[in-house]
Amino acid sequence: MTKYEVIIYWSDEDQGGSVAEVPELPGCSAHGSTQEAALASAQQQFITGSKPPGSLAIGPQPKGRRLILA
């Protein structure tokens, strides 16, 4: 089973709440009213493969390497 790092932080945008981001999966981030809700939403996004409109279909990126688009 592959494990991914998840970064959860507070967001003042969108009436507050938490954001969960998975740096190794570009475009995989989710919002929630609590840290747990944001994490569950990110997990569901990963499981269903749903992506926000305009995101790229890119596989996992190794840690320490960022994808830069110009």
Summary of the structure (lengths in Angstrom):
residues: 70
radius of gyration: 12.3
end to end distance: 33.3
largest distance: 35.4
contacts: 153
relative contact order: 0.21
helix: 20%
strand: 17%
